[in-house]
Amino acid sequence: MENICGWIAQTDPLPARSTLQGAQLADWLVIGAGITGLCAAHSLAEKHPDARIVIVDRQCAAQGASARNSGFVVAHEHPADHELMGRPGYAGFEVDTAIARAASDEVRQRIARHGIHCDYRDNGYFFAVHDADKLNQVDAKLATLRALGAQAQFLQGDDLRHTLGTAHYQAGIWCGAGNALLQPAKYVKGLLEALPANVTLYENTAITGLERMTNGALRATSPSGHIEARQILVCLNAFIPRVGLDNSATFPMELSASLTRPLTEKECAAEPWGVLSTRPLGATVRLTPDRRVMIRNTAEYRTRDLSNRDLLERRHHHVRGLQRRFPWLTEQDIHYTWTGHLSASRSGQPYFAQVQNNLYAIAGCNGSGVARGTLWGRLLAEWASGERSPLLQSVIQRAQPGWLPPRPLFDLGALLRMRVEAVRARSEI
């Protein structure tokens, strides 16, 4: 079967950009043309209108993980038990929420500034479960979310079934005031199309190494050329090791998702919605504005990409998840199935670092790349430009991804942890 992202397939194609050839000079080089890299380039162009800014991407720009995610704009996370008000983790959760709210605002502002048409809907989404026991301490969670500026409402039974158009979910918290949904491929395409004139983009350009020059600049080498730049921002998330940065304490996870045909109004008359599970490996599900159902119910730590045969097995898993929610759906109702990668860390916090004097890097979106990536691109550009702000300081201080054991010890531990979480989330897949 073909690995075709439904979001990308429903987006108008972009013209091809040239590949880097020969020797180039730049004031700024951004490695990675996803959400973070594009937002960094936008911010650099605004701050340095006379500078030459170059972006390179290993494949076609706006086609990677940034276009393949589930399209949740996260301002308010589901609080863990230790993050509730009065608990030890509340202070950190408060700071993280302030950062996430700023990130959500950044997305909304970028969409408005560039006139991006990406099916943006800012009316919240749900933390919902089939097994009501997996949504505990509801009153404390509602109070915590509201204290941090969220709108939050608990629904269960018939009220939730009527709202979502499916009887699968038994309990849920609707959370708004910043939480939003969008079509990710259209969003990142809009960022790409709005790049300023002093930004040059090279596609199909894999950077294989970074080298310090005698004049203090950095040289980024590709198979067909190189770029010498005064400042480099690495915005590769899961693929940060490709440029030789192996100490980010982040790791890649591979996810797979499917998107169905549009449902008829008789099949589901509900307004568009999104559901995040309260379990780490529970399903992420959306009903899109054109009534397609998207499901992502696999997340795996892997040392190699899924093959097409592997993806077909994941597609069967998607069918089972779809049928729990809409029993009449079959594999023939799926129009697209695809894979994507996210960058994760042990602590849930990013790697946001000044690696060297003129080298900055970011990794570890931890599943919230639409909003976080948008904000991080701007903040990384500000940091590299010598600016400071309370928000930037908060991100730097919270950027503690945690220690990872060496491989193969980590590989074994990660695989075991994934299996345990999959068992715990079985009712939510």
ROFI-243203 format. One record per residue (C-alpha): x, y, z; residue number from 1. Coordinates in nm, 2 decimals, decimal comma. Layout:
+--------+--------+--------+-----+
:      u :      v :      w :  nr :
+--------+--------+--------+-----+
:      X :      Y :      Z : NUM :
...
+--------+--------+--------+-----+
This chain:
+--------+--------+--------+-----+
:      u :      v :      w :  nr :
+--------+--------+--------+-----+
:   0,00 :   0,00 :   0,00 :   1 :
:   0,11 :   0,36 :  -0,06 :   2 :
:   0,21 :   0,59 :   0,23 :   3 :
:   0,00 :   0,90 :   0,14 :   4 :
:  -0,07 :   1,17 :   0,39 :   5 :
:  -0,44 :   1,27 :   0,37 :   6 :
:  -0,37 :   1,63 :   0,48 :   7 :
:  -0,11 :   1,67 :   0,21 :   8 :
:  -0,32 :   1,50 :  -0,06 :   9 :
:  -0,60 :   1,75 :   0,00 :  10 :
:  -0,36 :   2,05 :  -0,03 :  11 :
:  -0,27 :   2,22 :  -0,35 :  12 :
:   0,07 :   2,11 :  -0,47 :  13 :
:   0,37 :   2,35 :  -0,43 :  14 :
:   0,62 :   2,44 :  -0,70 :  15 :
:   0,95 :   2,25 :  -0,67 :  16 :
:   1,24 :   2,45 :  -0,54 :  17 :
:   1,60 :   2,40 :  -0,65 :  18 :
:   1,87 :   2,19 :  -0,47 :  19 :
:   2,17 :   2,35 :  -0,32 :  20 :
:   2,46 :   2,34 :  -0,57 :  21 :
:   2,82 :   2,45 :  -0,51 :  22 :
:   2,94 :   2,70 :  -0,25 :  23 :
:   2,71 :   2,95 :  -0,09 :  24 :
:   2,74 :   3,23 :   0,16 :  25 :
:   2,46 :   3,33 :   0,40 :  26 :
:   2,42 :   3,55 :   0,71 :  27 :
:   2,18 :   3,30 :   0,85 :  28 :
:   2,11 :   2,93 :   0,78 :  29 :
:   1,81 :   2,75 :   0,90 :  30 :
:   1,82 :   2,37 :   0,87 :  31 :
:   1,47 :   2,22 :   0,84 :  32 :
:   1,17 :   2,37 :   0,66 :  33 :
:   0,90 :   2,25 :   0,89 :  34 :
:   0,69 :   2,47 :   1,12 :  35 :
:   0,98 :   2,57 :   1,35 :  36 :
:   1,23 :   2,64 :   1,07 :  37 :
:   0,98 :   2,84 :   0,86 :  38 :
:   0,87 :   3,05 :   1,16 :  39 :
:   1,24 :   3,10 :   1,25 :  40 :
:   1,31 :   3,22 :   0,90 :  41 :
:   1,01 :   3,46 :   0,91 :  42 :
:   1,13 :   3,61 :   1,24 :  43 :
:   1,49 :   3,64 :   1,12 :  44 :
:   1,37 :   3,82 :   0,80 :  45 :
:   1,17 :   4,06 :   1,00 :  46 :
:   1,46 :   4,14 :   1,24 :  47 :
:   1,73 :   4,14 :   0,97 :  48 :
:   1,57 :   4,27 :   0,65 :  49 :
:   1,91 :   4,33 :   0,48 :  50 :
:   2,05 :   3,98 :   0,57 :  51 :
:   2,07 :   3,68 :   0,34 :  52 :
:   1,87 :   3,40 :   0,50 :  53 :
:   1,88 :   3,05 :   0,37 :  54 :
:   1,66 :   2,75 :   0,46 :  55 :
:   1,75 :   2,39 :   0,35 :  56 :
:   1,54 :   2,08 :   0,38 :  57 :
:   1,63 :   1,72 :   0,32 :  58 :
:   1,31 :   1,66 :   0,12 :  59 :
:   1,03 :   1,88 :  -0,02 :  60 :
:   0,96 :   2,17 :   0,22 :  61 :
:   0,63 :   2,15 :   0,42 :  62 :
:   0,59 :   1,78 :   0,35 :  63 :
:   0,74 :   1,62 :   0,67 :  64 :
:   0,62 :   1,58 :   1,02 :  65 :
:   0,48 :   1,94 :   1,03 :  66 :
:   0,22 :   1,85 :   0,76 :  67 :
:   0,15 :   1,50 :   0,89 :  68 :
:   0,05 :   1,56 :   1,25 :  69 :
:  -0,31 :   1,56 :   1,38 :  70 :
:  -0,35 :   1,94 :   1,37 :  71 :
:  -0,41 :   2,01 :   1,75 :  72 :
:  -0,31 :   2,36 :   1,86 :  73 :
:  -0,23 :   2,30 :   2,22 :  74 :
:  -0,28 :   2,58 :   2,48 :  75 :
:  -0,39 :   2,37 :   2,77 :  76 :
:  -0,27 :   2,02 :   2,83 :  77 :
:  -0,46 :   1,75 :   3,03 :  78 :
:  -0,31 :   1,79 :   3,38 :  79 :
:  -0,15 :   1,48 :   3,53 :  80 :
:  -0,24 :   1,40 :   3,89 :  81 :
:   0,08 :   1,55 :   4,03 :  82 :
:   0,01 :   1,88 :   3,84 :  83 :
:  -0,32 :   1,96 :   4,00 :  84 :
:  -0,35 :   2,26 :   4,22 :  85 :
:  -0,19 :   2,20 :   4,55 :  86 :
:   0,03 :   1,93 :   4,42 :  87 :
:   0,41 :   1,94 :   4,38 :  88 :
:   0,40 :   1,97 :   4,00 :  89 :
:   0,15 :   2,25 :   3,98 :  90 :
:   0,41 :   2,53 :   3,96 :  91 :
:   0,58 :   2,37 :   3,66 :  92 :
:   0,25 :   2,31 :   3,50 :  93 :
:   0,16 :   2,67 :   3,54 :  94 :
:   0,47 :   2,78 :   3,36 :  95 :
:   0,42 :   2,53 :   3,09 :  96 :
:   0,07 :   2,64 :   3,04 :  97 :
:   0,18 :   3,01 :   3,01 :  98 :
:   0,42 :   2,90 :   2,74 :  99 :
:   0,16 :   2,69 :   2,56 : 100 :
:  -0,09 :   2,98 :   2,57 : 101 :
:   0,16 :   3,21 :   2,41 : 102 :
:   0,23 :   2,94 :   2,15 : 103 :
:  -0,14 :   2,91 :   2,07 : 104 :
:  -0,16 :   3,29 :   2,03 : 105 :
:   0,14 :   3,28 :   1,80 : 106 :
:  -0,03 :   3,03 :   1,57 : 107 :
:  -0,35 :   3,25 :   1,56 : 108 :
:  -0,14 :   3,56 :   1,49 : 109 :
:   0,06 :   3,39 :   1,21 : 110 :
:  -0,26 :   3,27 :   1,04 : 111 :
:  -0,41 :   3,62 :   1,05 : 112 :
:  -0,09 :   3,80 :   0,95 : 113 :
:  -0,03 :   3,58 :   0,64 : 114 :
:  -0,39 :   3,51 :   0,55 : 115 :
:  -0,35 :   3,13 :   0,58 : 116 :
:  -0,66 :   2,93 :   0,50 : 117 :
:  -0,61 :   2,61 :   0,71 : 118 :
:  -0,95 :   2,53 :   0,85 : 119 :
:  -0,86 :   2,69 :   1,18 : 120 :
:  -1,12 :   2,64 :   1,45 : 121 :
:  -1,06 :   2,78 :   1,79 : 122 :
:  -1,35 :   2,63 :   1,97 : 123 :
:  -1,15 :   2,38 :   2,18 : 124 :
:  -1,14 :   2,00 :   2,18 : 125 :
:  -1,19 :   1,71 :   2,43 : 126 :
:  -0,99 :   1,50 :   2,67 : 127 :
:  -1,23 :   1,20 :   2,64 : 128 :
:  -1,22 :   0,83 :   2,73 : 129 :
:  -1,42 :   0,51 :   2,68 : 130 :
:  -1,33 :   0,38 :   3,02 : 131 :
:  -1,46 :   0,64 :   3,27 : 132 :
:  -1,20 :   0,52 :   3,52 : 133 :
:  -0,93 :   0,67 :   3,30 : 134 :
:  -1,06 :   1,02 :   3,37 : 135 :
:  -1,03 :   1,06 :   3,74 : 136 :
:  -1,03 :   1,36 :   3,98 : 137 :
:  -1,25 :   1,55 :   3,74 : 138 :
:  -1,34 :   1,84 :   3,97 : 139 :
:  -0,97 :   1,90 :   4,06 : 140 :
:  -0,88 :   1,90 :   3,69 : 141 :
:  -1,16 :   2,14 :   3,60 : 142 :
:  -1,05 :   2,37 :   3,88 : 143 :
:  -0,68 :   2,35 :   3,77 : 144 :
:  -0,76 :   2,42 :   3,40 : 145 :
:  -0,99 :   2,71 :   3,49 : 146 :
:  -0,73 :   2,86 :   3,73 : 147 :
:  -0,49 :   2,87 :   3,44 : 148 :
:  -0,73 :   3,05 :   3,20 : 149 :
:  -0,90 :   2,76 :   3,03 : 150 :
:  -1,26 :   2,71 :   2,97 : 151 :
:  -1,35 :   2,36 :   3,08 : 152 :
:  -1,66 :   2,16 :   3,10 : 153 :
:  -1,73 :   1,80 :   3,20 : 154 :
:  -1,96 :   1,59 :   2,98 : 155 :
:  -2,07 :   1,23 :   3,00 : 156 :
:  -2,33 :   0,98 :   2,88 : 157 :
:  -2,59 :   1,11 :   2,63 : 158 :
:  -2,46 :   1,47 :   2,64 : 159 :
:  -2,12 :   1,35 :   2,52 : 160 :
:  -2,27 :   1,11 :   2,27 : 161 :
:  -2,48 :   1,38 :   2,12 : 162 :
:  -2,19 :   1,62 :   2,09 : 163 :
:  -1,95 :   1,38 :   1,93 : 164 :
:  -2,20 :   1,16 :   1,73 : 165 :
:  -2,06 :   0,84 :   1,87 : 166 :
:  -2,14 :   0,63 :   2,18 : 167 :
:  -1,78 :   0,52 :   2,22 : 168 :
:  -1,68 :   0,79 :   2,46 : 169 :
:  -1,83 :   0,77 :   2,81 : 170 :
:  -1,67 :   1,08 :   2,98 : 171 :
:  -1,48 :   1,38 :   2,87 : 172 :
:  -1,36 :   1,73 :   2,95 : 173 :
:  -1,41 :   1,99 :   2,68 : 174 :
:  -1,13 :   2,24 :   2,70 : 175 :
:  -1,12 :   2,58 :   2,52 : 176 :
:  -0,97 :   2,93 :   2,54 : 177 :
:  -0,67 :   2,86 :   2,32 : 178 :
:  -0,71 :   2,50 :   2,23 : 179 :
:  -0,78 :   2,48 :   1,86 : 180 :
:  -0,78 :   2,26 :   1,55 : 181 :
:  -0,64 :   2,31 :   1,20 : 182 :
:  -0,54 :   2,13 :   0,88 : 183 :
:  -0,16 :   2,10 :   0,94 : 184 :
:  -0,05 :   2,07 :   0,57 : 185 :
:  -0,24 :   2,38 :   0,48 : 186 :
:  -0,09 :   2,57 :   0,77 : 187 :
:   0,27 :   2,48 :   0,70 : 188 :
:   0,21 :   2,54 :   0,33 : 189 :
:   0,08 :   2,89 :   0,42 : 190 :
:   0,40 :   2,96 :   0,62 : 191 :
:   0,61 :   2,85 :   0,32 : 192 :
:   0,42 :   3,06 :   0,07 : 193 :
:   0,45 :   3,37 :   0,28 : 194 :
:   0,83 :   3,36 :   0,32 : 195 :
:   0,98 :   3,71 :   0,27 : 196 :
:   1,19 :   3,80 :  -0,03 : 197 :
:   1,52 :   3,78 :   0,16 : 198 :
:   1,48 :   3,41 :   0,24 : 199 :
:   1,61 :   3,15 :  -0,01 : 200 :
:   1,49 :   2,79 :   0,02 : 201 :
:   1,67 :   2,49 :  -0,11 : 202 :
:   1,49 :   2,15 :  -0,12 : 203 :
:   1,62 :   1,80 :  -0,14 : 204 :
:   1,93 :   1,92 :   0,03 : 205 :
:   2,06 :   1,69 :   0,31 : 206 :
:   2,30 :   1,85 :   0,55 : 207 :
:   2,55 :   1,58 :   0,65 : 208 :
:   2,78 :   1,77 :   0,88 : 209 :
:   2,87 :   2,10 :   1,03 : 210 :
:   3,23 :   2,24 :   1,04 : 211 :
:   3,38 :   2,53 :   1,22 : 212 :
:   3,58 :   2,77 :   0,99 : 213 :
:   3,89 :   2,96 :   1,09 : 214 :
:   3,69 :   3,29 :   1,06 : 215 :
:   3,44 :   3,17 :   1,32 : 216 :
:   3,16 :   3,09 :   1,07 : 217 :
:   3,01 :   2,75 :   1,03 : 218 :
:   3,00 :   2,54 :   0,71 : 219 :
:   2,71 :   2,31 :   0,65 : 220 :
:   2,79 :   2,04 :   0,39 : 221 :
:   2,55 :   1,86 :   0,16 : 222 :
:   2,63 :   1,60 :  -0,12 : 223 :
:   2,61 :   1,87 :  -0,39 : 224 :
:   2,75 :   2,18 :  -0,21 : 225 :
:   2,80 :   2,37 :   0,11 : 226 :
:   2,68 :   2,69 :   0,28 : 227 :
:   2,90 :   2,90 :   0,50 : 228 :
:   2,69 :   3,10 :   0,75 : 229 :
:   2,76 :   3,33 :   1,04 : 230 :
:   2,47 :   3,18 :   1,24 : 231 :
:   2,29 :   2,85 :   1,21 : 232 :
:   1,96 :   2,74 :   1,36 : 233 :
:   1,89 :   2,36 :   1,35 : 234 :
:   1,52 :   2,29 :   1,35 : 235 :
:   1,51 :   1,92 :   1,27 : 236 :
:   1,33 :   1,78 :   1,58 : 237 :
:   1,33 :   1,40 :   1,55 : 238 :
:   1,61 :   1,41 :   1,29 : 239 :
:   1,86 :   1,63 :   1,48 : 240 :
:   2,13 :   1,36 :   1,48 : 241 :
:   2,16 :   1,39 :   1,10 : 242 :
:   2,37 :   1,70 :   1,14 : 243 :
:   2,59 :   1,55 :   1,41 : 244 :
:   2,40 :   1,67 :   1,72 : 245 :
:   2,37 :   1,35 :   1,92 : 246 :
:   2,34 :   1,48 :   2,27 : 247 :
:   1,99 :   1,63 :   2,26 : 248 :
:   1,84 :   1,37 :   2,50 : 249 :
:   1,55 :   1,33 :   2,26 : 250 :
:   1,44 :   1,03 :   2,06 : 251 :
:   1,21 :   0,97 :   1,76 : 252 :
:   0,88 :   0,80 :   1,76 : 253 :
:   0,69 :   0,69 :   1,45 : 254 :
:   0,32 :   0,73 :   1,43 : 255 :
:   0,07 :   0,62 :   1,17 : 256 :
:  -0,28 :   0,76 :   1,09 : 257 :
:  -0,57 :   0,71 :   0,86 : 258 :
:  -0,83 :   0,94 :   0,71 : 259 :
:  -1,17 :   0,82 :   0,59 : 260 :
:  -1,41 :   0,92 :   0,33 : 261 :
:  -1,65 :   1,20 :   0,43 : 262 :
:  -1,94 :   1,06 :   0,64 : 263 :
:  -2,29 :   1,15 :   0,55 : 264 :
:  -2,50 :   1,37 :   0,77 : 265 :
:  -2,71 :   1,07 :   0,85 : 266 :
:  -2,40 :   0,88 :   0,97 : 267 :
:  -2,28 :   1,17 :   1,18 : 268 :
:  -2,44 :   1,51 :   1,21 : 269 :
:  -2,20 :   1,64 :   1,48 : 270 :
:  -2,00 :   1,96 :   1,44 : 271 :
:  -1,62 :   1,91 :   1,38 : 272 :
:  -1,44 :   1,79 :   1,69 : 273 :
:  -1,11 :   1,66 :   1,82 : 274 :
:  -1,04 :   1,41 :   2,10 : 275 :
:  -0,72 :   1,35 :   2,28 : 276 :
:  -0,69 :   1,05 :   2,51 : 277 :
:  -0,59 :   1,08 :   2,87 : 278 :
:  -0,35 :   0,79 :   2,82 : 279 :
:  -0,01 :   0,84 :   2,64 : 280 :
:  -0,08 :   0,57 :   2,38 : 281 :
:  -0,45 :   0,62 :   2,35 : 282 :
:  -0,61 :   0,72 :   2,02 : 283 :
:  -0,61 :   1,07 :   1,88 : 284 :
:  -0,93 :   1,12 :   1,67 : 285 :
:  -1,08 :   1,40 :   1,47 : 286 :
:  -1,40 :   1,47 :   1,28 : 287 :
:  -1,29 :   1,72 :   1,02 : 288 :
:  -1,50 :   2,01 :   0,87 : 289 :
:  -1,59 :   1,79 :   0,57 : 290 :
:  -1,69 :   1,50 :   0,81 : 291 :
:  -1,39 :   1,28 :   0,75 : 292 :
:  -1,27 :   1,08 :   1,05 : 293 :
:  -0,89 :   1,09 :   1,12 : 294 :
:  -0,75 :   0,83 :   1,37 : 295 :
:  -0,40 :   0,80 :   1,50 : 296 :
:  -0,38 :   0,50 :   1,74 : 297 :
:  -0,03 :   0,38 :   1,71 : 298 :
:   0,29 :   0,54 :   1,84 : 299 :
:   0,61 :   0,34 :   1,84 : 300 :
:   0,97 :   0,38 :   1,92 : 301 :
:   1,15 :   0,23 :   1,62 : 302 :
:   1,51 :   0,22 :   1,50 : 303 :
:   1,40 :   0,20 :   1,14 : 304 :
:   1,10 :   0,33 :   0,94 : 305 :
:   0,78 :   0,13 :   0,89 : 306 :
:   0,77 :  -0,06 :   0,56 : 307 :
:   0,46 :  -0,06 :   0,34 : 308 :
:   0,38 :  -0,40 :   0,48 : 309 :
:   0,41 :  -0,27 :   0,83 : 310 :
:   0,19 :   0,02 :   0,74 : 311 :
:  -0,08 :  -0,21 :   0,61 : 312 :
:  -0,08 :  -0,38 :   0,95 : 313 :
:  -0,12 :  -0,04 :   1,12 : 314 :
:  -0,40 :   0,04 :   0,89 : 315 :
:  -0,59 :  -0,27 :   1,01 : 316 :
:  -0,53 :  -0,14 :   1,36 : 317 :
:  -0,69 :   0,19 :   1,25 : 318 :
:  -0,99 :   0,01 :   1,12 : 319 :
:  -1,05 :  -0,16 :   1,45 : 320 :
:  -1,03 :   0,18 :   1,63 : 321 :
:  -1,26 :   0,34 :   1,38 : 322 :
:  -1,52 :   0,06 :   1,42 : 323 :
:  -1,52 :   0,11 :   1,80 : 324 :
:  -1,64 :   0,46 :   1,73 : 325 :
:  -1,84 :   0,42 :   1,41 : 326 :
:  -1,92 :   0,05 :   1,37 : 327 :
:  -2,02 :   0,06 :   1,00 : 328 :
:  -1,69 :   0,18 :   0,88 : 329 :
:  -1,47 :  -0,07 :   0,69 : 330 :
:  -1,12 :  -0,06 :   0,54 : 331 :
:  -1,28 :   0,04 :   0,21 : 332 :
:  -1,39 :   0,36 :   0,38 : 333 :
:  -1,03 :   0,47 :   0,44 : 334 :
:  -0,89 :   0,70 :   0,17 : 335 :
:  -0,54 :   0,77 :   0,31 : 336 :
:  -0,30 :   0,61 :   0,55 : 337 :
:   0,04 :   0,75 :   0,64 : 338 :
:   0,33 :   0,77 :   0,88 : 339 :
:   0,50 :   1,06 :   1,06 : 340 :
:   0,76 :   1,12 :   1,32 : 341 :
:   0,76 :   1,32 :   1,64 : 342 :
:   1,05 :   1,41 :   1,87 : 343 :
:   1,01 :   1,31 :   2,23 : 344 :
:   1,20 :   1,34 :   2,55 : 345 :
:   1,19 :   1,16 :   2,89 : 346 :
:   1,07 :   1,46 :   3,08 : 347 :
:   0,83 :   1,60 :   2,82 : 348 :
:   1,04 :   1,91 :   2,79 : 349 :
:   1,23 :   2,02 :   2,48 : 350 :
:   1,60 :   2,04 :   2,39 : 351 :
:   1,62 :   2,42 :   2,33 : 352 :
:   1,99 :   2,51 :   2,33 : 353 :
:   2,27 :   2,73 :   2,23 : 354 :
:   2,51 :   2,45 :   2,12 : 355 :
:   2,80 :   2,68 :   2,04 : 356 :
:   2,86 :   3,05 :   2,00 : 357 :
:   2,66 :   3,08 :   1,68 : 358 :
:   2,48 :   2,75 :   1,66 : 359 :
:   2,13 :   2,70 :   1,81 : 360 :
:   1,91 :   2,39 :   1,80 : 361 :
:   1,56 :   2,27 :   1,90 : 362 :
:   1,42 :   1,92 :   1,93 : 363 :
:   1,15 :   1,75 :   2,14 : 364 :
:   0,81 :   1,88 :   2,04 : 365 :
:   0,66 :   1,59 :   2,25 : 366 :
:   0,34 :   1,58 :   2,03 : 367 :
:   0,26 :   1,95 :   2,05 : 368 :
:   0,45 :   2,07 :   1,75 : 369 :
:   0,20 :   2,29 :   1,58 : 370 :
:   0,19 :   2,55 :   1,86 : 371 :
:   0,52 :   2,49 :   2,03 : 372 :
:   0,71 :   2,47 :   1,70 : 373 :
:   0,55 :   2,80 :   1,59 : 374 :
:   0,66 :   2,98 :   1,90 : 375 :
:   1,00 :   2,81 :   1,93 : 376 :
:   1,09 :   2,93 :   1,58 : 377 :
:   1,04 :   3,29 :   1,68 : 378 :
:   1,21 :   3,25 :   2,02 : 379 :
:   1,51 :   3,07 :   1,87 : 380 :
:   1,55 :   3,36 :   1,62 : 381 :
:   1,53 :   3,61 :   1,90 : 382 :
:   1,78 :   3,43 :   2,11 : 383 :
:   2,03 :   3,40 :   1,83 : 384 :
:   1,98 :   3,77 :   1,75 : 385 :
:   2,08 :   3,86 :   2,11 : 386 :
:   1,73 :   3,94 :   2,24 : 387 :
:   1,59 :   3,84 :   2,57 : 388 :
:   1,23 :   3,83 :   2,71 : 389 :
:   1,06 :   3,67 :   3,01 : 390 :
:   0,89 :   3,42 :   2,78 : 391 :
:   1,23 :   3,32 :   2,62 : 392 :
:   1,38 :   3,28 :   2,97 : 393 :
:   1,09 :   3,06 :   3,08 : 394 :
:   1,14 :   2,83 :   2,77 : 395 :
:   1,52 :   2,81 :   2,83 : 396 :
:   1,47 :   2,73 :   3,20 : 397 :
:   1,20 :   2,46 :   3,13 : 398 :
:   1,41 :   2,30 :   2,85 : 399 :
:   1,54 :   2,01 :   3,06 : 400 :
:   1,47 :   1,70 :   2,84 : 401 :
:   1,61 :   1,45 :   3,10 : 402 :
:   1,88 :   1,19 :   3,08 : 403 :
:   1,86 :   0,89 :   2,85 : 404 :
:   2,06 :   0,57 :   2,90 : 405 :
:   2,29 :   0,47 :   2,62 : 406 :
:   2,18 :   0,24 :   2,34 : 407 :
:   2,10 :  -0,05 :   2,33 : 408 :
:   1,99 :  -0,01 :   2,69 : 409 :
:   1,76 :   0,27 :   2,59 : 410 :
:   1,62 :   0,07 :   2,30 : 411 :
:   1,51 :  -0,21 :   2,53 : 412 :
:   1,37 :   0,02 :   2,79 : 413 :
:   1,17 :   0,22 :   2,54 : 414 :
:   1,02 :  -0,09 :   2,37 : 415 :
:   0,92 :  -0,22 :   2,71 : 416 :
:   0,77 :   0,11 :   2,82 : 417 :
:   0,57 :   0,13 :   2,49 : 418 :
:   0,43 :  -0,22 :   2,55 : 419 :
:   0,32 :  -0,14 :   2,91 : 420 :
:   0,16 :   0,19 :   2,80 : 421 :
:  -0,02 :   0,01 :   2,51 : 422 :
:  -0,17 :  -0,24 :   2,76 : 423 :
:  -0,28 :   0,05 :   2,99 : 424 :
:  -0,44 :   0,23 :   2,70 : 425 :
:  -0,61 :  -0,08 :   2,54 : 426 :
:  -0,97 :   0,05 :   2,60 : 427 :
:  -0,88 :   0,38 :   2,45 : 428 :
:  -0,73 :   0,26 :   2,12 : 429 :
+--------+--------+--------+-----+
